[in-house]
Amino acid sequence: MRIGELSRRTGVSPRSLRYYEEQGLLASVRSEAGQRHYSEVDVQRVSLIRRLFDAGLSSRVIATVLPCVDVPGDLGIAEETFAAMTRERDRLDADIAHLVATRDALDVLIKANSRYRAELSTAPVTRSA
């Protein structure tokens, strides 16, 4: 199938599919005219790549994880994949901790603003002459 068909079947734009190829996440066979052709297996691969991106993984991390799918049963690749996924989880944990701290700081500001607005709404209005 050509890139347009793969795009239609996966919901991924042709531009993204070309990006996946540039990053080494997806491969196509070229026709004599230079058109990209994909197999049925590539539909599943693109779906997996999308799920990995949706999970917040970068193309670099995905490139590290995909060999585990391509070469099942290779302990070395499985170990590298495990290490990459663990690093990524640790990065996400750090991001979450930062977001929680930011949210907590914002909560303090919201409470202070709420008190200030309450004070303004009950304060007598003074007008200058």
MARGU-127035 format. One line per field, with one value per residue (C-alpha): residue in one letter; x negated, y, z negated; residue number from 0. Coordinates in steps of 0.2 Angstrom, whole numbers. Layout:
N
resn [A, ...] .
px [X, ...] .
py [Y, ...] .
pz [Z, ...] .
resi [NUM, ...] .
% end
This chain:
129
resn [M, R, I, G, E, L, S, R, R, T, G, V, S, P, R, S, L, R, Y, Y, E, E, Q, G, L, L, A, S, V, R, S, E, A, G, Q, R, H, Y, S, E, V, D, V, Q, R, V, S, L, I, R, R, L, F, D, A, G, L, S, S, R, V, I, A, T, V, L, P, C, V, D, V, P, G, D, L, G, I, A, E, E, T, F, A, A, M, T, R, E, R, D, R, L, D, A, D, I, A, H, L, V, A, T, R, D, A, L, D, V, L, I, K, A, N, S, R, Y, R, A, E, L, S, T, A, P, V, T, R, S, A] .
px [0, -6, -8, 9, 18, 7, 12, 30, 30, 20, 26, 8, 4, -8, -20, -21, -24, -38, -45, -44, -54, -67, -68, -71, -54, -46, -53, -46, -50, -53, -46, -56, -47, -52, -35, -34, -26, -21, -15, 0, -12, -16, 2, -1, -18, -11, 3, -11, -21, -6, -2, -20, -20, -3, -11, -23, -38, -50, -55, -72, -65, -53, -68, -76, -60, -55, -70, -62, -47, -57, -69, -59, -69, -85, -90, -102, -89, -76, -88, -91, -72, -69, -82, -75, -57, -64, -73, -57, -46, -59, -58, -39, -39, -51, -39, -24, -32, -36, -18, -12, -23, -18, 0, -2, -10, 4, 16, 8, 9, 28, 32, 23, 32, 49, 45, 40, 56, 67, 59, 62, 80, 83, 73, 82, 80, 70, 72, 60, 66] .
py [0, 18, 31, 39, 22, 19, 37, 33, 17, 23, 41, 47, 60, 56, 70, 60, 44, 52, 58, 41, 35, 49, 43, 25, 20, 14, 8, 7, -1, 11, 8, 11, 28, 32, 30, 22, 6, -2, -19, -24, -26, -8, -4, -12, -4, 13, 10, 4, 20, 31, 23, 25, 44, 46, 38, 53, 44, 53, 47, 43, 32, 24, 19, 11, 1, -5, -17, -27, -30, -32, -45, -54, -66, -56, -54, -40, -30, -34, -27, -11, -9, -12, 1, 14, 12, 13, 29, 36, 31, 40, 56, 55, 54, 69, 79, 74, 79, 96, 98, 94, 107, 120, 116, 117, 134, 140, 134, 146, 160, 156, 156, 173, 180, 174, 182, 198, 198, 195, 210, 221, 216, 221, 236, 253, 262, 279, 292, 306, 323] .
pz [0, 3, -10, -7, -11, -26, -32, -29, -38, -53, -55, -54, -42, -28, -35, -51, -42, -33, -50, -57, -43, -45, -64, -59, -67, -51, -34, -17, -1, 14, 31, 46, 47, 29, 21, 3, 1, -15, -21, -31, -46, -45, -49, -66, -68, -65, -78, -91, -87, -90, -107, -112, -107, -116, -131, -131, -124, -112, -95, -103, -116, -104, -93, -108, -112, -95, -93, -107, -95, -80, -88, -101, -112, -112, -130, -126, -117, -131, -144, -134, -132, -150, -154, -142, -149, -167, -163, -154, -169, -181, -170, -170, -189, -190, -179, -189, -205, -197, -191, -209, -216, -204, -207, -226, -223, -212, -226, -238, -226, -223, -241, -244, -229, -236, -252, -244, -233, -248, -257, -242, -241, -259, -260, -260, -243, -245, -232, -229, -225] .
resi [0, 1, 2, 3, 4, 5, 6, 7, 8, 9, 10, 11, 12, 13, 14, 15, 16, 17, 18, 19, 20, 21, 22, 23, 24, 25, 26, 27, 28, 29, 30, 31, 32, 33, 34, 35, 36, 37, 38, 39, 40, 41, 42, 43, 44, 45, 46, 47, 48, 49, 50, 51, 52, 53, 54, 55, 56, 57, 58, 59, 60, 61, 62, 63, 64, 65, 66, 67, 68, 69, 70, 71, 72, 73, 74, 75, 76, 77, 78, 79, 80, 81, 82, 83, 84, 85, 86, 87, 88, 89, 90, 91, 92, 93, 94, 95, 96, 97, 98, 99, 100, 101, 102, 103, 104, 105, 106, 107, 108, 109, 110, 111, 112, 113, 114, 115, 116, 117, 118, 119, 120, 121, 122, 123, 124, 125, 126, 127, 128] .
% end
